[in-house]
Structures are given as C-alpha cells and as structure tokens.
Amino acid sequence: MKIFIGGAWLYGNSSAHVGHLAALLPGDVIARYYRMNGDEVIFDSGTDCHGTPITLRARKEHVTAESIASKYHEEFKKCFKDLDFSYDIYNNTMDPFHKEEVKKYFLEIMNNGYIYEKLEDQDYCPKCDKFLSDREIEGICPHCGGVAKGDQCDSCLMELSAKEILNKTCKECGSSTITKQNKHLYFALSKFQDAIQNLLNNSKDKWRLNAINETQKYLNNTLPDRAVTRELEWGIDTPVPGYENKKIYVWIEAVMGYLTAAHKYCNENGIDFEKFFTSDDLITYYIHGKDNITFHTVIYPALLLAMGHNYKLPDYIISSEYLNFGDLKMSKSAGTGIFIKDMLEKYDSDTIRYYILANNPEKRDTNFKMDEFIQAHNKHLVGEYGNFVNRNLAFINKKFDGVVSTGKMDESIMNHIKDLYKEVGTLISKGELRSALDLIWSLVSDANKYYDEMQPWVLVKEDIEKFNDVTYTCLNLMGNIANMLEPFIPKSSKKLKEMLKITTDNWNYVTVEQNLHLNNVEILFNRIDSE
C-alpha cells in the first residue's frame, strides 16, 4: 500500500510553539506506523516563506525577507530533527524546484480554463501609496464582530475576502483604506462547489468532526472565486504576460508544496511521482490545525481537480483543535505560548512527544500546563513504564550478571499482545492517537500488575523454573511495549530494544531471544525535579 502524509507548512516569520507541535506530531506517528507495517510512505512538509507578514517583519528589522524566512526555516528543521520527526523531505517555498513546479501547475490550471482575468476594486492605502494585500488589512469580521485580517477572522476562523471586512485600515500605518481598480487573475473556485460537496459527503468517516462542520459551513456560503495574483514584494513571479509586476498569491502556491516536495523527493529517490499520486492503492493524510481546515478540504482539492492529473484527493483530514497555554490561545503574532526550541533546551524529546500526544486536542481544545507536563513524565514514563523496565533488568543484572535463562512465554499474554497490535494499528490509521496510546498504556499497567502478582523476587528462591518463565514473559512484554511505542516515543523505544537486542522494526509481535545477555542496561527515564 502507498501512503502520503502531508504535514502543514509552518509560516516562516517567527518561532514555532508547542501548539504547532500538537497539530503536526500526529503525522509523524502515522508515518512511523505505516513504515513499520511495510507500506511505501512519503511524509513531507516544509516552511511557507512568502507573503506579507514576512515582508513586514523584514522591513521592521531592516533585513531582507529571504533572511527572515531562511532563519526560521533552519530553526524549524532543527526542532523537527531534535523531536525525531521522520520527514522524508522538509522543503521550503523558496526552493527553485518548488517555484518552477508551481508555475507549471499555475499554467496548467489556466490552460484548463479555471484561471481568468478580472478588474476588481482593491484596497488601497493613500498614505503608503500602494495596493494592500489581505494580510496588510485589518478590520471587523462581518459575521462575529471580532478582529479580522483581510482573509480570515481570528475569532470565528471564517474564511473571508477583503471586500467583506468592515472598518478596514492599513496594518502598516493605521490609515483607513480606499478602493481603486486593479487587474488580477482569479481562480474559479465556484466551479468546484458540487465536487467539494461530494468529497465531503464521501469522507465523513475519515475527516474529523471539526473539518466536516467547517467545510460544510464554507460550502453553505457558496464557494467564491479567489484572486491568485497580488501586489506582493516577495513571492513567486506570475508566469503570465502582463502580470510581470505581480506575484502568485501565497494561498495557492503554499498548498501546492505538498506536491512539489513529494515530487522532488520522488525525483531524488527513483520513484515515479505521477504513478504514485494517481495510484489506486494510495491513501492520503493531511495533518494540520483547525485554523487551516478549508485550505485542505476546499482549496487544495479544487486545485488538484483543476490541474487535471487525476491526483488522489484527500482521504484523511487530521485537523487538531487548539492546544492552549493557560486557557489562552497560543499565537505567534500575539507572542503567547511556549516555543518548541525552548522546550528542547530543557526536556527530552520523548517526554515532549508523550505529553503532547497524551494530551492531544483531537476533539476539543486542551491546555498545556508545565506542572502537568512534569507530572506526566514522572508518573507515567518514570513511575510506570520506566519502573517496570528498570526493576526487571536491574534484578537480572544484579542476580545473574545480565544473563537471562531459558523460559516460556505466557501464552495468554502473548495472544493479548498480538490482538493489541491490531487494535492499536487500526486506531493509528484513523488518527485516533490518544486512544491508541491509552491502549498501549493499559498494557504497561497490566505488565506492572503481572510483575507484582508473580513476585519474581520470591520465585527466584522458591521456584527457579517459574522465575525464568515470569522473567521471560516480562522481557517479551517490555520488548513489545517498546515496539508499539516506537511511533510515539521513538528514542526510548530504540534504546530499550537495543538493550533487549531486538533488531526488527515491524508492526508485529516481537520475540526476545532465549539465553539473552542484556546489552548496555541503563535507566530508561530520569525523574524531572519539579522545582
């Protein structure tokens, strides 16, 4: 089976916070699971480097837009590497291959009759003497009365056009805007109303509820045609005569990054990109936060249809709710939240991954709290999982110099573990990662209970054969727990598997070898001082 997983592209104008991680981490778990399952996986993402906010920041800091985007692209790459993300390719929209592919797709859509020229009234700032892009406009949302940018309301998340915004002002100077006529190219999104409605109707068992509701709300308002060119300083040149002074609007070129990054990866690895993305056995996943839903469920599918390549439309929409910080929405622009890079300076990647996944906002907003983060590490990773592993291995090291005698695996426990692989795998494939992690953790609890009930410290004196059976069962329990946890917390899983000399990375029951001599035994997790 072929699997494509696209993680939302972070915008390169400031550091990423743990709310972004909550939205993106499910993609890595799903990718790791399918690779262990033996499937052909392409997992990509990248940095969105163009558009007005980067230009405005560069102007404020008296540097180039490219330097701002490059700085945060490198920072994002390091964060994902340190968090053990398994992206096959992490690209950026400044990449020459991306730019040329976007131009090619743009012309294909135009030649297919879905891009047309239109004179429009556009917002203009008399004081700055320029036409304004959507992100250079601030005003009031006509639907909820909240503060809105020119393309989206920050409060109700409704996708908007600049024409709908009330009391518009220039974000740069604060002056009220006027309108002037300007010539632009438009994408005929309205022509895909029925196709997107059909996609939604046929996807309700694979899309999260917020994606279903948000997409239907958008469709109920009737899909509007959208401008695909803008008066931007920083972006991809429009490949159409007469539009040399305009750039391709960021909203269209950024979502094309899923295709361009995958295409680049395929070219570099001898994979037929067209065959991969039109394959009957391809399953696609798109991983993002709820504020990006309609870009993935409406605009991106419409662009795919307009290209005419028969590329696979989105199957699974894994759209997280918000991970808030102290009941406040994490926001790059508002500066609320905790940066990923700061967390990585103090805490282990597995601890971060575990807490985010166990507390993931899959169905409702959740809160990131530092005291709960530390408690989760000390209670669950150290006190439950780590304790089961460490007291078993330490006992073997102390009493038998790390050599495990031949024993028999408890057959009922083995069958339970095999069943659990199927149940957990099904949940992961559906994007229900909290439930999957809960099931694995139930096995951790069962393992501790088994150890306590069997009392191997007594059996070693009274019944050595039964002690060997119990010990071997415990070793197989921890080996399979580590194997099932590998998509979630890969570093500690690999560490434990190495101690147990388990070399396979398959989503199947693993068996610890008999007469094992434990390898480099050490504590799996250290406690975090709550101070």
DRENVOMAR-779782 format. One record per residue (C-alpha): residue number from 1; x, y, z negated; residue in three letters. Coordinates in Angstrom, 2 decimals. Each point is the difference from the previous one (the first is absolute). Layout:
<nodes>
   i      c1      c2      c3  aa
 NUM       X       Y       Z Ala
...
</nodes>
This chain:
<nodes>
   i      c1      c2      c3  aa
   1    0.00    0.00    0.00 Met
   2    1.14    3.57    0.73 Lys
   3   -0.38    2.71   -2.63 Ile
   4    0.41    3.75    0.39 Phe
   5    0.04    2.15   -3.12 Ile
   6    0.16    3.78    0.31 Gly
   7    0.78    2.03   -3.09 Gly
   8   -1.10    3.66    0.05 Ala
   9    2.73    2.42    1.03 Trp
  10    1.03    2.33   -2.83 Leu
  11    0.13    3.67    0.87 Tyr
  12    3.56    1.31   -0.18 Gly
  13   -0.45    3.30   -1.83 Asn
  14    0.64   -1.04   -3.62 Ser
  15    0.77   -3.00   -2.20 Ser
  16   -2.40   -2.92   -0.21 Ala
  17   -1.82   -0.73   -3.27 His
  18   -1.21   -3.26   -1.51 Val
  19   -3.48    0.65    1.41 Gly
  20    1.50   -0.54    3.46 His
  21    1.57   -3.21   -1.28 Leu
  22   -3.37   -1.27   -1.22 Ala
  23   -1.39    0.47    3.50 Ala
  24    2.95   -1.56    1.84 Leu
  25    1.22   -2.85   -2.24 Leu
  26   -2.85   -2.39    0.97 Pro
  27    1.44   -0.09    3.52 Gly
  28    3.29   -1.43   -1.26 Asp
  29   -1.73   -2.70   -2.04 Val
  30   -2.09   -1.03    3.01 Ile
  31    3.04    0.00    2.31 Ala
  32    2.07   -2.12   -2.39 Arg
  33   -2.85   -2.47   -0.45 Tyr
  34   -0.48   -0.54    3.73 Tyr
  35    3.75   -0.43    0.58 Arg
  36    0.07   -2.66   -2.74 Met
  37   -3.00   -1.57    1.74 Asn
  38    2.09   -0.36    3.17 Gly
  39   -1.82    2.61    2.10 Asp
  40    1.60    2.47    2.42 Glu
  41   -0.16    3.37   -1.74 Val
  42    0.72    3.57    1.07 Ile
  43   -0.23    2.43   -2.91 Phe
  44    0.70    3.63    0.88 Asp
  45   -0.32    3.52   -1.25 Ser
  46    1.91    3.26    0.18 Gly
  47    0.17    3.68   -0.80 Thr
  48   -2.37    2.50    1.59 Asp
  49    2.42    2.83    0.79 Cys
  50   -1.90    2.59    2.02 His
  51   -2.66    2.61   -0.65 Gly
  52   -0.62    3.24   -1.81 Thr
  53    0.69   -0.84   -3.68 Pro
  54    3.59   -1.00    0.84 Ile
  55    0.43    3.13    2.09 Thr
  56   -1.32    2.16   -2.84 Leu
  57    2.33   -1.63   -2.53 Arg
  58    2.97    0.38    2.31 Ala
  59   -0.81    3.67    0.49 Arg
  60   -0.26    0.49   -3.75 Lys
  61    3.36   -1.71   -0.63 Glu
  62    1.70    1.66    2.99 His
  63    0.94   -3.32    1.60 Val
  64   -1.15   -1.90    3.08 Thr
  65   -3.12   -2.16    0.07 Ala
  66    2.16   -2.92    1.12 Glu
  67    2.19    0.29   -3.09 Ser
  68   -3.04   -0.09   -2.29 Ile
  69   -1.47   -3.04    1.77 Ala
  70    3.36   -1.79    0.11 Ser
  71    0.62    0.59   -3.71 Lys
  72   -3.28   -1.59   -1.07 Tyr
  73    0.20   -2.76    2.60 His
  74    3.30   -1.14   -1.52 Glu
  75   -1.44    0.32   -3.50 Glu
  76   -3.04   -2.11    0.93 Phe
  77    2.19   -2.66    1.60 Lys
  78    2.12   -0.28   -3.15 Lys
  79   -3.06   -0.20   -2.25 Cys
  80   -1.54   -2.80    2.07 Phe
  81    3.33   -1.87    0.10 Lys
  82    0.41    0.31   -3.78 Asp
  83   -3.59   -1.19   -0.47 Leu
  84    0.76   -3.10    2.10 Asp
  85   -2.44    0.86    2.78 Phe
  86    0.47   -2.43    2.89 Ser
  87   -0.77    2.31    2.93 Tyr
  88    1.18   -1.47    3.29 Asp
  89    0.44    3.58    1.19 Ile
  90   -0.38    3.34   -1.74 Tyr
  91    0.06    2.64    2.72 Asn
  92   -0.74    3.73    0.26 Asn
  93   -1.83    2.21    2.48 Thr
  94    3.21    1.84    0.93 Met
  95    1.32   -3.22    1.52 Asp
  96    0.58    0.37    3.78 Pro
  97   -1.71   -3.32    0.75 Phe
  98   -3.09    1.08   -1.94 His
  99   -0.14    3.31    1.87 Lys
 100    0.21   -1.58    3.45 Glu
 101   -2.54   -2.71   -0.82 Glu
 102   -2.44    2.60   -1.34 Val
 103    0.31    2.00    3.21 Lys
 104   -0.61   -3.17    2.02 Lys
 105   -3.11   -0.88   -2.02 Tyr
 106   -1.21    3.61    0.22 Phe
 107    0.16   -0.06    3.80 Leu
 108   -1.68   -3.42    0.16 Glu
 109   -2.91    1.28   -2.08 Ile
 110   -0.21    3.09    2.20 Met
 111    0.13   -2.04    3.22 Asn
 112   -2.77   -2.22   -1.38 Asn
 113   -2.22    3.07   -0.27 Gly
 114   -0.04    0.51   -3.77 Tyr
 115    2.05    3.21   -0.23 Ile
 116   -1.34    3.17    1.57 Tyr
 117    0.71    3.73    0.07 Glu
 118   -2.13    2.45   -1.93 Lys
 119   -0.04    3.70   -0.81 Leu
 120   -0.75    0.46   -3.67 Glu
 121   -0.31    2.64   -2.64 Asp
 122    2.97   -0.53   -2.28 Gln
 123    0.86    1.59   -3.31 Asp
 124    2.50    2.80    0.32 Tyr
 125    1.82    2.01   -2.66 Cys
 126    0.29    3.67    1.03 Pro
 127    2.65    0.68   -2.63 Lys
 128    2.25   -2.94    0.97 Cys
 129   -0.94    0.54    3.68 Asp
 130   -0.46   -3.68    0.80 Lys
 131   -2.52   -2.77    0.48 Phe
 132   -0.34   -2.16   -3.10 Leu
 133    0.15   -3.78   -0.22 Ser
 134   -2.47   -1.78   -2.28 Asp
 135    2.48   -0.29   -2.86 Arg
 136    0.68    3.75    0.16 Glu
 137   -3.68    0.68   -0.84 Ile
 138   -1.62   -0.05   -3.43 Glu
 139   -3.64    0.53   -0.85 Gly
 140   -3.16   -1.47   -1.47 Ile
 141   -1.45   -3.42    0.91 Cys
 142   -3.52    0.37    1.47 Pro
 143   -1.03   -3.35   -1.51 His
 144    1.08    0.22   -3.64 Cys
 145    1.29    3.54   -0.51 Gly
 146    3.48   -1.19   -0.93 Gly
 147    3.32    1.33    1.24 Val
 148    0.70   -1.31    3.50 Ala
 149    2.78    0.04    2.54 Lys
 150   -0.84    0.45    3.65 Gly
 151   -0.31   -3.75    0.58 Asp
 152   -1.19   -1.51   -3.28 Gln
 153   -1.61    0.88   -3.32 Cys
 154    2.27   -0.73   -2.97 Asp
 155   -3.04   -0.58   -2.22 Ser
 156   -2.47   -2.21    1.91 Cys
 157    2.56   -1.27    2.57 Leu
 158   -2.33    0.78    2.89 Met
 159    1.81    0.27    3.34 Glu
 160   -0.64    3.50    1.33 Leu
 161    0.71    2.20    2.97 Ser
 162    1.35    3.49   -0.59 Ala
 163   -3.24    1.43    1.42 Lys
 164   -1.98   -1.42   -2.93 Glu
 165    2.11    1.58   -2.75 Ile
 166   -1.53    3.00   -1.77 Leu
 167    1.82    3.18   -1.12 Asn
 168    3.16   -0.94    1.91 Lys
 169    3.35    1.58   -0.85 Thr
 170    3.56   -0.40    1.28 Cys
 171    1.90   -2.20   -2.43 Lys
 172    3.24    1.86    0.64 Glu
 173   -1.09    3.60   -0.59 Cys
 174   -3.50   -0.29   -1.48 Gly
 175   -1.65    2.16    2.66 Ser
 176   -3.46   -0.81    1.35 Ser
 177    0.08   -1.68    3.39 Thr
 178   -1.62    1.09    3.23 Ile
 179   -0.69   -2.12    3.08 Thr
 180    1.55    0.24    3.45 Lys
 181   -0.35   -2.20    3.04 Gln
 182    2.75   -2.50    0.64 Asn
 183    0.39   -2.90    2.44 Lys
 184    0.50   -3.50   -1.43 His
 185   -0.31   -3.67    0.86 Leu
 186   -2.68   -2.02   -1.76 Tyr
 187   -0.45   -3.71   -0.72 Phe
 188   -3.54   -1.23    0.82 Ala
 189   -0.52   -1.72   -3.35 Leu
 190   -3.77    0.32    0.44 Ser
 191    0.11   -2.63    2.76 Lys
 192    0.97   -2.63   -2.56 Phe
 193   -2.94    0.46   -2.39 Gln
 194   -1.61   -3.34    0.89 Asp
 195    3.31   -1.90    0.14 Ala
 196    1.04    1.20   -3.46 Ile
 197   -3.45   -0.75   -1.41 Gln
 198    0.26   -3.54    1.39 Asn
 199    3.49   -0.36   -1.47 Leu
 200   -1.33    1.05   -3.40 Leu
 201   -3.02   -2.31    0.22 Asn
 202    2.24   -2.96    0.81 Asn
 203    2.62    0.77   -2.66 Ser
 204   -1.97    0.34   -3.22 Lys
 205    1.42   -3.23   -1.42 Asp
 206    3.58    1.24    0.58 Lys
 207   -0.13    3.72   -0.83 Trp
 208   -0.06    1.34   -3.51 Arg
 209   -3.24    1.60   -1.09 Leu
 210    1.43    3.54    0.00 Asn
 211    1.05   -0.48    3.63 Ala
 212   -3.46   -1.25    0.98 Ile
 213   -1.76    2.90   -1.72 Asn
 214    2.39    2.72    1.17 Glu
 215   -0.04   -1.22    3.61 Thr
 216   -3.79   -0.22    0.10 Gln
 217   -0.27    3.50   -1.45 Lys
 218    2.29    1.25    2.75 Tyr
 219   -1.98   -1.82    2.69 Leu
 220   -3.29    1.35   -1.35 Asn
 221    1.20    3.52    0.78 Asn
 222    0.72   -1.08    3.62 Thr
 223    3.63   -0.22    1.09 Leu
 224    1.35    3.36    1.19 Pro
 225    2.53    0.40    2.79 Asp
 226    3.32    1.09   -1.48 Arg
 227    2.78    2.24    1.23 Ala
 228    3.20   -1.88    0.80 Val
 229    2.22    3.03    0.62 Thr
 230    0.86    2.85   -2.33 Arg
 231    2.15    3.11   -0.24 Glu
 232    2.64   -1.68   -2.11 Leu
 233    3.69    0.80   -0.35 Glu
 234    1.04   -3.51   -0.97 Trp
 235   -1.22   -3.16    1.69 Gly
 236   -0.08   -2.01    3.21 Ile
 237   -0.25    1.93    3.25 Asp
 238   -3.25   -0.41    1.94 Thr
 239    0.86   -1.85    3.26 Pro
 240   -2.56    1.89    2.11 Val
 241    0.76    2.89    2.39 Pro
 242   -1.30    3.29   -1.36 Gly
 243    0.34   -1.12   -3.60 Tyr
 244    3.76    0.30   -0.38 Glu
 245   -0.43    2.51   -2.86 Asn
 246   -2.17   -2.38   -2.05 Lys
 247    0.70   -3.11   -2.06 Lys
 248   -1.97   -3.22   -0.32 Ile
 249   -2.15    0.33   -3.08 Tyr
 250    1.45   -1.91   -2.95 Val
 251   -3.19   -1.96   -0.69 Trp
 252    0.24   -1.82    3.33 Ile
 253    3.75   -0.64    0.18 Glu
 254    0.46   -1.11   -3.62 Ala
 255   -2.52   -2.88    0.13 Val
 256    1.64   -1.16    3.23 Met
 257    3.06   -0.68   -2.15 Gly
 258   -1.38   -3.42   -0.89 Tyr
 259    0.33   -0.99    3.65 Leu
 260    3.25    1.81    0.77 Thr
 261    1.82   -1.41   -3.04 Ala
 262   -1.24   -3.52    0.72 Ala
 263    0.97    0.38    3.67 His
 264    3.48    1.14   -0.96 Lys
 265    0.38   -2.94   -2.39 Tyr
 266   -1.19   -2.43    2.68 Cys
 267    2.48    1.41    2.53 Asn
 268    2.85   -0.42   -2.49 Glu
 269   -0.99   -3.56   -0.90 Asn
 270   -0.94   -1.54    3.37 Gly
 271   -3.76   -0.03   -0.66 Ile
 272   -2.54    0.72    2.75 Asp
 273   -1.83    2.98   -1.51 Phe
 274   -2.96   -0.02    2.42 Glu
 275   -0.52   -3.72   -0.53 Lys
 276    0.23    0.37   -3.78 Phe
 277   -2.54    2.85   -0.25 Phe
 278   -2.51   -1.61    2.36 Thr
 279    0.31   -3.52   -1.40 Ser
 280   -3.20   -1.86   -0.90 Asp
 281    1.57   -1.27   -3.24 Asp
 282    1.15    3.44   -1.19 Leu
 283   -1.40    1.30   -3.31 Ile
 284    0.58    3.67   -0.81 Thr
 285    0.12    1.79   -3.36 Tyr
 286    0.12    3.76   -0.63 Tyr
 287    1.10    1.12   -3.45 Ile
 288   -0.68    3.53   -1.27 His
 289   -1.80    2.20   -2.51 Gly
 290   -3.66    0.98    0.19 Lys
 291    0.87    3.49    1.24 Asp
 292    1.27   -1.58    3.23 Asn
 293   -2.95   -2.29    0.70 Ile
 294   -1.53    1.60    3.10 Thr
 295    3.38    0.38    1.69 Phe
 296    0.26   -3.81   -0.13 His
 297   -3.63   -1.01    0.52 Thr
 298   -1.12    2.58    2.57 Val
 299    2.79    1.96    1.69 Ile
 300    2.62   -2.74    0.33 Tyr
 301   -2.43   -2.64    1.37 Pro
 302   -1.36    2.57    2.47 Ala
 303    3.54    0.74    1.21 Leu
 304    0.69   -3.73    0.41 Leu
 305   -3.16   -0.39    2.08 Leu
 306    0.83    3.09    2.07 Ala
 307    3.45   -1.35    0.89 Met
 308   -1.56   -2.97    1.73 Gly
 309    2.61   -2.58   -0.98 His
 310   -2.41   -2.23   -1.92 Asn
 311    2.09    0.42   -3.15 Tyr
 312   -1.51   -1.68   -3.06 Lys
 313   -2.24    2.32   -2.01 Leu
 314    0.33    0.15   -3.79 Pro
 315   -1.12   -3.15   -1.79 Asp
 316    0.65    0.73   -3.67 Tyr
 317   -0.18    3.51   -1.43 Ile
 318    1.76    0.01   -3.38 Ile
 319   -0.93    3.50   -1.17 Ser
 320    0.87    0.66   -3.62 Ser
 321   -1.82    2.37   -2.30 Glu
 322    2.14    2.52   -1.90 Tyr
 323    2.56   -0.80   -2.66 Leu
 324   -0.32    3.08   -2.18 Asn
 325    2.42    1.37   -2.57 Phe
 326   -1.63    0.84   -3.31 Gly
 327   -3.40    0.28    1.71 Asp
 328    1.43    2.48    2.53 Leu
 329    0.28   -0.81    3.70 Lys
 330    3.62   -0.49    1.01 Met
 331    0.85    2.58    2.63 Ser
 332    3.19    0.87    1.85 Lys
 333   -1.22    3.52    0.67 Ser
 334   -1.20    0.61   -3.57 Ala
 335    3.07   -1.63   -1.53 Gly
 336   -1.97   -2.37   -2.26 Thr
 337    1.12   -3.57   -0.59 Gly
 338    3.25   -1.93   -0.38 Ile
 339    2.48   -0.25    2.84 Phe
 340    1.01   -3.50    1.07 Ile
 341    3.68    0.96    0.06 Lys
 342   -0.15    1.08   -3.65 Asp
 343   -1.62   -3.28   -1.08 Met
 344    2.70   -1.97    1.81 Leu
 345    2.73    1.81   -1.92 Glu
 346   -1.33   -1.36   -3.29 Lys
 347   -1.91   -3.21    0.65 Tyr
 348    0.41   -3.29    1.81 Asp
 349   -1.73   -0.38    3.37 Ser
 350   -1.91   -3.11   -1.12 Asp
 351   -1.38    1.84   -3.03 Thr
 352   -1.25    2.82    2.22 Ile
 353   -1.46   -2.42    2.54 Arg
 354   -1.70   -2.12   -2.68 Tyr
 355   -1.68    2.92   -1.75 Tyr
 356   -1.15    1.63    3.24 Ile
 357   -1.46   -3.27    1.31 Leu
 358   -1.61   -1.04   -3.30 Ala
 359   -1.53    3.49   -0.27 Asn
 360   -0.61    0.49    3.73 Asn
 361   -2.96    2.25    0.95 Pro
 362   -1.58   -2.53    2.35 Glu
 363   -3.65    0.81   -0.78 Lys
 364    0.11    3.12   -2.17 Arg
 365    2.43    2.68   -1.09 Asp
 366    2.41   -1.08   -2.73 Thr
 367    2.48    1.87   -2.20 Asn
 368    3.76   -0.27   -0.26 Phe
 369    0.99    0.31   -3.66 Lys
 370    3.59   -0.34   -1.19 Met
 371   -0.91   -1.68   -3.30 Asp
 372   -2.05   -2.61    1.88 Glu
 373    2.82   -0.44    2.52 Phe
 374    2.48   -0.83   -2.78 Ile
 375   -2.54   -2.16   -1.82 Gln
 376   -0.69   -2.01    3.18 Ala
 377    3.71   -0.69    0.39 His
 378    0.60   -0.97   -3.61 Asn
 379   -3.19   -1.99   -0.48 Lys
 380   -0.41   -1.78    3.34 His
 381    3.39   -0.17    1.70 Leu
 382    2.09   -0.41   -3.16 Val
 383   -2.41   -1.48   -2.55 Gly
 384   -1.88   -2.44    2.24 Glu
 385    1.81   -0.85    3.25 Tyr
 386    3.54    0.73   -1.19 Gly
 387   -0.60   -1.69   -3.34 Asn
 388   -1.17   -3.24    1.62 Phe
 389    3.03   -0.08    2.28 Val
 390    2.58    1.05   -2.56 Asn
 391   -0.96   -2.31   -2.84 Arg
 392   -0.05   -3.01    2.34 Asn
 393    3.33    0.73    1.66 Leu
 394    1.71    1.18   -3.17 Ala
 395   -0.99   -3.24   -1.76 Phe
 396    1.38   -2.12    2.86 Ile
 397    3.21    2.02    0.01 Asn
 398    0.41   -0.29   -3.75 Lys
 399   -0.85   -3.70   -0.41 Lys
 400    1.12   -1.50    3.32 Phe
 401    2.59    2.44    1.42 Asp
 402   -2.44    1.03    2.73 Gly
 403   -0.49   -3.53    1.37 Val
 404   -3.61   -1.22    0.43 Val
 405   -0.59   -3.74   -0.34 Ser
 406   -2.34   -1.87    2.34 Thr
 407   -3.67    0.49   -0.82 Gly
 408   -3.49   -0.32    1.45 Lys
 409   -2.19    2.88    1.08 Met
 410   -3.46    0.16   -1.60 Asp
 411   -2.22   -0.96    2.95 Glu
 412   -3.07    2.00   -1.08 Ser
 413    2.11    3.15   -0.36 Ile
 414    1.59   -0.64    3.40 Met
 415   -3.43   -0.32    1.66 Asn
 416   -1.19    3.16   -1.74 His
 417    3.02    1.92    1.33 Ile
 418   -0.63   -1.27    3.54 Lys
 419   -3.61    1.16   -0.18 Asp
 420    1.18    3.36   -1.31 Leu
 421    2.21    0.54    3.05 Tyr
 422   -3.11   -0.22    2.20 Lys
 423   -2.08    2.30   -2.20 Glu
 424    2.72    2.62   -0.42 Val
 425    0.88   -0.10    3.70 Gly
 426   -3.63    0.59    0.97 Thr
 427   -0.24    2.99   -2.34 Leu
 428    3.23    1.52    1.34 Ile
 429   -1.20   -0.40    3.58 Ser
 430   -3.13    1.97   -0.92 Lys
 431    2.00    2.75   -1.70 Gly
 432   -1.40   -0.92   -3.42 Glu
 433    3.37    0.21   -1.71 Leu
 434   -1.10    0.74   -3.55 Arg
 435   -2.08   -3.17   -0.05 Ser
 436    2.87   -1.96    1.55 Ala
 437    2.43    1.27   -2.64 Leu
 438   -2.52   -0.79   -2.76 Asp
 439   -0.21   -3.60    1.23 Leu
 440    3.78   -0.39   -0.06 Ile
 441    0.08    1.52   -3.47 Trp
 442   -2.56   -2.53   -1.18 Ser
 443    2.60   -2.64    0.92 Leu
 444    2.59    1.88   -2.08 Val
 445   -2.42   -0.13   -2.95 Ser
 446   -0.69   -3.70    0.59 Asp
 447    3.75   -0.68    0.13 Ala
 448    0.60    1.68   -3.36 Asn
 449   -2.95   -1.88   -1.50 Lys
 450    1.34   -3.31    1.36 Tyr
 451    3.45    0.67   -1.46 Tyr
 452   -1.43    0.88   -3.42 Asp
 453   -2.33   -3.02   -0.09 Glu
 454    2.64   -2.50    1.11 Met
 455    2.62    1.32   -2.47 Gln
 456    3.14   -1.10    1.88 Pro
 457    2.15    1.06   -2.96 Trp
 458   -1.66   -2.84   -1.94 Val
 459   -0.09   -2.48    2.89 Leu
 460    3.76    0.31    0.51 Val
 461    0.42   -1.70   -3.37 Lys
 462   -2.92   -2.43    0.06 Glu
 463   -0.64   -1.01    3.66 Asp
 464    2.79    0.92    2.44 Ile
 465   -1.80   -1.52    3.00 Glu
 466   -3.07    2.12   -0.58 Lys
 467    2.25    2.99   -0.64 Phe
 468    1.57   -0.52    3.43 Asn
 469   -3.45   -0.19    1.62 Asp
 470   -1.17    3.19   -1.74 Val
 471    3.22    1.83    0.86 Thr
 472   -0.18   -1.04    3.65 Tyr
 473   -3.66    1.08    0.16 Thr
 474    0.95    3.38   -1.48 Cys
 475    2.80    0.43    2.55 Leu
 476   -2.41   -0.71    2.85 Asn
 477   -2.51    2.41   -1.52 Leu
 478    2.53    2.82   -0.10 Met
 479    1.31   -0.85    3.47 Gly
 480   -3.46    0.23    1.51 Asn
 481   -0.92    3.10   -1.99 Ile
 482    3.13    1.68    1.37 Ala
 483   -0.88   -1.16    3.51 Asn
 484   -3.56    1.34   -0.19 Met
 485    1.20    3.27   -1.55 Leu
 486    2.61    0.57    2.69 Glu
 487   -2.26    2.20    2.18 Pro
 488   -0.85    2.08   -3.08 Phe
 489    3.29    0.24   -1.95 Ile
 490    2.68   -1.38    2.33 Pro
 491    3.18    0.86   -1.92 Lys
 492   -0.74   -1.97   -3.17 Ser
 493   -1.56   -2.80    2.04 Ser
 494    3.16   -0.48    2.04 Lys
 495    2.06    0.22   -3.20 Lys
 496   -1.97   -2.81   -1.67 Leu
 497   -0.06   -2.15    3.13 Lys
 498    3.76    0.32    0.18 Glu
 499    0.32   -1.16   -3.64 Met
 500   -2.13   -3.02    0.90 Leu
 501    1.85   -0.55    3.31 Lys
 502   -3.21    0.37    2.02 Ile
 503    1.01    0.98    3.54 Thr
 504   -3.34   -0.07    1.82 Thr
 505   -2.14    3.09    0.63 Asp
 506   -3.20   -1.71    1.12 Asn
 507   -3.54    0.53   -1.25 Trp
 508   -0.22   -3.59   -1.21 Asn
 509    0.54   -1.93   -3.19 Tyr
 510    3.72   -0.10   -0.82 Val
 511    1.68   -2.85   -1.88 Thr
 512    2.98    0.52   -2.28 Val
 513    2.67   -2.62    0.67 Glu
 514    0.62   -2.76   -2.55 Gln
 515    3.15    0.00   -2.16 Asn
 516    0.25    3.72    0.55 Leu
 517    2.94    2.00   -1.32 His
 518   -1.41    3.47   -0.64 Leu
 519    1.72    2.80    1.89 Asn
 520    1.07    3.33   -1.57 Asn
 521   -2.73    0.08   -2.64 Val
 522   -0.76    3.48   -1.33 Glu
 523   -2.92    1.93   -1.46 Ile
 524   -2.59    0.73    2.67 Leu
 525   -1.18    3.35   -1.42 Phe
 526    1.32    2.30   -2.73 Asn
 527   -2.35    1.93   -2.27 Arg
 528   -0.52    3.71    0.61 Ile
 529    0.43    2.19   -3.05 Asp
 530   -3.28    1.88   -0.31 Ser
 531    1.90    3.07   -1.21 Glu
</nodes>
